[in-house]
Amino acid sequence: MATKAENIQRVYKMSFASVYPHYVTKAEKKGRTKGEVDEIIYWLTSYDEQSLTQHINDKTNIETFFAEAPQINPNASKITGVICGYRIEEIEDPLMQKIRYLDKLIDELAKGKAMDKILRK
């Protein structure tokens, strides 16, 4: 059986391209759009359409995707709450916290929250 550390490393090595369609599907099932998913990713990472598409096409792993992000939004620390049983603000691993930030934002989108609130405006 894999250890917690092995499972975390497995997540980090997954390609962002393998996770991205799940974000879009989750949003679309609730009447939201791929454009809104992209807007959230742009807001969190400071990627633009071209750089996001490039990472998806290159099948960049999640660790590299966040490491190469131009800038994590300074308001990301305002993203709080529980995702997958973990309180986001208490996650000690900076990379896992960024991954959970994105998960939480997509959850909020799927739950019908207004974009201004999701983007902490």
N, C-alpha and C positions, 0 to 999 in steps of 0.2 A: 504494500500500500504506500502511496506517495506521501511524503511529509508535507507539512504546510509550506515550507520554503520551496519545495519542488513544485507544488501547485502554483505558487506565486510566480516562480520563474517561467512556468508553462504559459501563464497568462501574459507575461511580459513579452514572450517570444511569438505569440499569436500575431498574425498580420492584422493591421487595422482594417484592411479590405474585407476580412472575414467577419468582422464585427459590425461594420458600417451598415450592411443591408438589414441587419436585425434592428438597428436603431430606426431606420427608415420604415420598415414593416410595422414596428411597434407604433410609430407615430401615425402612419397611414390607416391602420386598423381603427384608430380613434378619430379619424377625420382630419388629421393634421397633414402637413406636406413635407416632402423631401427638402424643399427650400427652407422650411423652418428648422429642420434638423441641421442643415448646412449653416444656417445663421447662428445656431447655438454653438456649433463647432468653431466657426469664425470668431465668435465672441470670446469663447473660452481660450482658444489657442493663438489667436491673431493670424491664423492661416487665411489666405484668400482662396477664391474658387480654383485658380490655377494650381496653387501649391497643394491644396487638399486633393484635387484630382490626381496630381502627380504621385502623392503618397499612396493613394488607393491603387493606381496603376502599377506602381513599383512594389506593391504588397509589403510596404514598410511594416516592421513589427511595432507593436504598441509602445515598447520602451523607446525606440528611436522616434516614433511619431511624436511623443510628448517631449523628448529630449531636444528635438529640432524645432519645436514650436517657437515661432518668433518671440512670443511673450504670453505667459499665462495671465489672463485678465486679473488686475489687482483686486477686483471685486469678487473673485472666486472664493475668497475666505468668507464671504457672506452666504455661501451655499452650506446649509446646515441640515440636519435631520438624519434619518436612518435609511440606509440602502443595503440590501442583502444582510440585514441583521447587524450592521455596523454603523455606529454614529460617525458621520463623516468628519466632523471636527476633531475626533479623537484618534483618527487613523494616523499612525506615526510615520509610516513609509510614504515619503513625498510622491512617488510615482503612483502608488496604489490610491492615494488620496485624489490625485488628478483624474485617474480612471473613474473613481467613484463620483467625482464632481460631474463628469460627463454623463454617467449613468443616471444620476439624480436629475439633471437638467432634462434628459430625454423622458424620464418618468413624469416629471412635472408637465412637459409638453403633452404626453399621452393622457394625462389626467385633466386636460383642458385648461390649464393655467394660462393666463394672458402672457404674451411674449415679454411685455415690459417687466412683469414680475419675475419671469424666468431669468431674464437678463439683468436682474437686480438693478433696475433703473429707478 
